[in-house]
Amino acid sequence: MLPLRHGDSYYIGRLLNGAYQIVYARNGAEGLEIAAEQMPDLILTDLMMPEMDGYELCRRVRESEVLNHIPIIIITAKSGGKERVCGLEVGADAYLEKPFNAEELNIRITKFLEQRRLLREKYSKAMREGTELNVKLNPADQDFLAHLNDYIYALMSNHGLNSDMVADKMCMSRSQLNRKVRAITGYNTSAYILQMRMERSKRLLASTEELIGDIALKCGFEDANYFARLFKQIFNVTPSQYRKSLIQ
């Protein structure tokens, strides 16, 4: 998303055209509104804008639980260390002075997006395989997932648990929650809830002697046979086979 002055927007839009889907904003206030609606992968903003400057835009994005995972690059005509430090203090991930090098801008955008992509892939792989995540999430992402996981665990025994219920608990719209969860984990909300259910069932199978049907109910599955089929589909063994493998 590009909340920039008109001339800069036109130039950068041409520079990036074809490589990315670009959404334009006339100022920081409009940019913040569009970001909340569309959840962009990256925000590229000017420092000096009407209604809301780049500093305030960064501050608002970083204070928003919905948006705080989004990388921000500030582009500005202001030179000097003070402005750069201020930009980084309010949450910008990078700060480029005009006239900026087009190749550097492209590299920074590519690197930020690649980092997020790799993080999503590693997170989703760790969840699928039930292994520990070996990538450190940033504090904002950690806090968000901690709150999300708390809500899911609290409601997990309810077989009707869905993304609408979780979004309501998180004070977000369903689409906002879905985009946010996908941006961090690579899963949509429904798939993430399912993975959480299956991971909990796996832990209960390993740490308790409860009946498989009771474990299925605790994890939100009314039909134990359906749970067993799903477990095998995800982990390549049935629940009983998994439990036996831990004893051997």
Steps between C-alpha positions, in 0.01 A plus 500: 500500500630845407380801705730747320495834322351478153827533307678247718209258477508520121876446484512213749188345350672489161816366661316212669234445236457137406690367800237576765135586538501864615235693692534880514396741777491881484619552858582318821143501632365341184795261499418383853137443405593304187756295692235392752270393216750329269790397727791565259823299516706819524446875546719750315434852628619858472589688817328830418132455409175687568261392779740240641877495448718193464604502867139487618412236242784280627395556859137410429596187306731379778231564764241302304476129580348456156782670307815489711655209308527704176850622400527877441749688282517880531615704201570868565679810376607579858862417561678456828542248775229647723219431250630150435512421873148640549372285216654186643375586851138514385529165327634544147703203380704700248560866415605621153595858415413663168638473245505130579660221306234303313699178528534541877124555534428187297745296706353620830144422390603157373689419822213603730246298305734202476560504876126492565452220246774285654361560849153390388642188337705404806210565736252296298756218457565492876126481570444226242783289637440581866857626544629802688519823301869584454434854378453786745182697438504873565335610829183626329448168321571308821243702695238462229544123476503466880162674521366306203613166641350581842160564342517187287599282795223646716239418234654187355256246646220680314468310172336809347808717555565698181680806370202728571504411869875553529486828305235627740722413798797672335291811419568468128295431194524148360689623193748699712568201722535268203753728327696552822517130586600413143767772497667353810438126474417426137162354605156653474316518832295184451807296408691646795221401741506148358877476543465617861236232562720227352811612688310495829364153426854382430624636832210340690565165335862522611449632853178332620327163496164647409283317251545615141131590480531724808806670353309559178220671696746718692647616170163581347423184301160342567570204273796290618520316168524828308769616744699179445481535120609863518784417739633237261464736205713763674752287693503182286410279799176435686465634857541149645807433284653830610442419867651151460806643325579705810507189720734301277 
